[in-house]
Amino acid sequence: MTARIHAVRLEHARLLLARGGRSISEIAYTVGYQNYRDFYRNFVKYERSSPRKARRLMTRLEEAPPPRE
């Protein structure tokens, strides 16, 4: 049950990170974490990356040209 709650929160966090415009701390509180430390710990545990690295990667992927066929 707890793992499912974290999965839903982190899915929402990934969307907000990709969208930009909010700090990572603000995203942590928006998705339901009481403090940044718990958010960061769970993000790294389930995503195997820090929120900042994940945001940078998503930003690069959006800016990359589409693959040629």
MOZIWO-V277377 format. One record per residue. N is the residue number from 1. RES is the residue in one letter. PSI is psi as a letter, one per 40 degrees, with the letter a starting at -180 (none if undefined). OMEGA is omega in whole degrees, -180 to 180 (* if undefined). Layout:
BEGIN
N|RES|PSI|OMEGA + N|RES|PSI|OMEGA
END
This chain:
BEGIN
1|M|d|-179 + 2|T|d|179 + 3|A|d|179 + 4|R|d|178 + 5|I|d|178 + 6|H|d|-179 + 7|A|d|180 + 8|V|d|179 + 9|R|d|-177 + 10|L|d|174 + 11|E|d|178 + 12|H|d|179 + 13|A|d|178 + 14|R|d|178 + 15|L|d|180 + 16|L|d|177 + 17|L|d|-179 + 18|A|d|-178 + 19|R|d|-179 + 20|G|a|177 + 21|G|e|179 + 22|R|i|176 + 23|S|i|179 + 24|I|d|177 + 25|S|d|179 + 26|E|d|177 + 27|I|d|179 + 28|A|d|-180 + 29|Y|d|-179 + 30|T|d|-178 + 31|V|e|170 + 32|G|e|177 + 33|Y|i|-179 + 34|Q|d|178 + 35|N|i|-176 + 36|Y|d|-178 + 37|R|d|179 + 38|D|d|178 + 39|F|d|-178 + 40|Y|d|-179 + 41|R|d|-179 + 42|N|d|178 + 43|F|d|-180 + 44|V|d|-179 + 45|K|d|-175 + 46|Y|d|-177 + 47|E|e|-179 + 48|R|f|180 + 49|S|i|175 + 50|S|i|178 + 51|P|d|-180 + 52|R|d|179 + 53|K|d|179 + 54|A|d|179 + 55|R|d|180 + 56|R|d|-180 + 57|L|d|180 + 58|M|d|179 + 59|T|d|178 + 60|R|d|-180 + 61|L|d|179 + 62|E|d|-178 + 63|E|e|-177 + 64|A|i|177 + 65|P|i|180 + 66|P|i|180 + 67|P|i|178 + 68|R|i|179 + 69|E|none|*
END
